[in-house]
Amino acid sequence: MQTRVLTPGDAAAYHSLRLEGLREAPSAFTASVEEESTTPLSEIARRLSPGSGREYLGVFNEEALVAIARVDRDSSSKQRHRAHIRGVYVSTAHRGKGAARKLMERALDCAASLEGVTHVSLAVTAGNEAAQKLYESLGFKAWGYEPAALVVDGVRYDEIPMTKVLAPDARDT
């Protein structure tokens, strides 16, 4: 498996895997399959273009895109030290094969490469123990619990926000 930054040429594969994720794990994403399915490929390609302010990452098994994530950062001067990992999804056929770890390690490297970033955050749906354990093994720590962060088909899903400190100072220990 290989991990790399996605490009506009990956738009169709990214969109297809993103829609799979929204169908298979609707409680893991703030977007819905209904919202995303109408997004034109030209818009997806624009998002994947360099300079968009976001890095979209993918894990490939041979030529097939099997895992995706996005890394971005806050834009305000008071919060530019924070990066975020969002939209993490691994195809059901490739779970348990190391794709998620490879993806997250690449996402952390990407976040750490952003000038001034000292903290990386993400959120995991409560009850997704496999994802939470992976994030904890990579140094993320849960710092709260948000009840009813998402409502999908009338069902409430809680979320656990997590942060990893990349450059600790005395306040972080």
N, C-alpha and C positions, 0 to 999 in steps of 0.2 A: 504494500500500500504506500502511496505517495501523497504528500500533503503540499498544497500550494495555494497561492492567492488566485482567486477566480478572476477571469477577464470577461469582457463583453461576449467573446466567443462561447463562453460557458452558459449563456443566458437560458437557453432551452433546457439544458440538463439541470441547472439550479432551480428553475421554475418548477420543473417536474418533481424534483425531490422535495422542494418546499411545499408544494401542494400535497404530496404524500404525507409529509409531516403534519400538516394541518388537518388532514383526514384521520390519520392514525392516532395522533396525540393532541386533540383540540384543546385540552386543558393545559398544555405546555406553552401555548403561544397567545399573544394578545390579538393577533390577526385571525381572521376566519378564512376558511376555504372559499366562502362566497365572495369575500372582499378581494382576495388574492387571485382568484381564477379569472377575473376580468382585467387584470393588469396586463397591458400589452408587452410583448417581448422586447420592444424598443425601450420601454421604461425599465425593464429588468436589466437590459444591457447598459443603460445609462447609469444605473445604480452600481453596476460592476465595473464601471470605468474608473481608471486612476484619477485621483483628485476629487472623488466624491465625498471625502471626509470619513469614509468607512472602508474597512477592509473586509471583503468577503472571502472566507477560506473554505477549501474543500479537501476531502480525502478521496483519492481515487484508488479503486481496485482494478488494475489494468486500465482500461479506458473509461470505466463506469464511475460516475460520481456517487459515492455512498454515504458521505457525511458532509454537513455544512454548518457554518457558524459565521457570525458577523462580529467585528470588533470596531467600536467607535469610542469617542471620548466626549466629555462635556465641553461646551464651547465657551462658557463664561470664564472670565479671567480668575474668578474665585474657585472654579471647579475643574480647571483644565488638568489638574493632577489626577483626575479619575478617568479611567477607561472602563468600558462595559463590554461584556461578552453576551451576545443575544442570539436568539434564533438557532440554538444548537439542536441538530437532529441527525440521527444515524439511522439509515434504512434498516428495517426490521431484519432483513436477511444478513446484515453485517454486524449485528450487535454481538457483544461478547468476543470479538475478534481483535480488539485493540484499536479500532478506528476512533472511538470516542477519546481515548487517552491521547492518541496522536494529534487529533484535532485540537484538543484543549491545550496540549503542550505548545502547538504552533500558535494558537490564539494568545497564550500568555507571552510567548516570545514577541509576537506582534505588538501587544500592548506595552511590553517593556521597552520596545524600540521607539515608542513615541516620546519625544522630548518632554521631560518634566513629569511624566506619569509615575506615580508612587503607589497607587491603589487600583485594583481591578475588582469590579463587582459583577454579580450576576444574580439571578433569582431562579429557584427551583420549585416546582409544584410540590407541596407537602404530600408525602406518600411515595414520591419517586425516589426510593431508597438507593437504587443503583446509581443514579446521577448524583445524588447527594454524597454518597460514599466516594465516588470518583473525585468530585470537587474537593472534598475534605482531604483526600490523599494527595492532592495537588497544593494544599496549603490554604484553601478557602475556609473561613470560619463563619458560621451562621451568626447573625447579630439581631435577629428579630423574627417576627412571625406576623404575616398580614392575612387576617381572616378575609375570606370572600374577595380575594384579589381579582379573580375572574369568575364570570358566570357563563356557563356553557349549557345551552338547552335547559335553563332553569336550575342547573346544579351549581352550587358554589364550590370553588376551589381555593384553598389557602395557598400562600406562597411563603417561601423562606428566603429572605435576602441574605446573600453571602458576600464576603469581601476577602481578598488576599492582599496583604501589604507587600509591595515589592521593595520599598526602600524605607525600612522602619526608622523611626526616631524614638526618643524616650517616651513619648505619649502612646506609642503603639505596642509597648511591651507590657 
